[in-house]
Amino acid sequence: MIDHTGIPVADFDRAQSFYDKAFAPLGASLLMMVPLEHTGGVKVGGYGRERPVFWLHETAEAGPGRHYAFSARSRAEVDAFYEAAIAAGGRDNGKPGLRPHYHPDYYGAFVFDPDGNNIEAVCHAPG
């Protein structure tokens, strides 16, 4: 049901560096930057596979408490996402593995991004 969503980030360049690396294993990248003249000088960019679906916008009001799960096409993509996110400065919030308390085939990994948001990659395909 969700077409697109976004989060506030304190430092766009730092967040971009993190998400560029964390999303690469999922086949997603920064697809669009909104021209500054349309945002009042605020950096706004959208990530996705075919079109922008996850937006970052720079603001002083960023902070923790948000959770976003991104679909992975395989368990190997979940593993690669986790490794890339940790290498990019993310903090562990749940190593890759099955979460049968959610669903028998739920395989996910969780990291905190530089602003403290809980970012997850999940694959629902059977092992």
Secondary structure as UniProt FT lines:
FT   STRAND          5..9
FT   HELIX           12..23
FT   HELIX           24..26
FT   STRAND          29..33
FT   HELIX           36..38
FT   TURN            39..41
FT   STRAND          44..48
FT   STRAND          54..58
FT   TURN            60..61
FT   STRAND          67..71
FT   HELIX           75..87
FT   TURN            88..89
FT   STRAND          91..92
FT   STRAND          97..98
FT   TURN            100..102
FT   TURN            104..105
FT   STRAND          107..112
FT   TURN            114..115
FT   STRAND          118..123
//
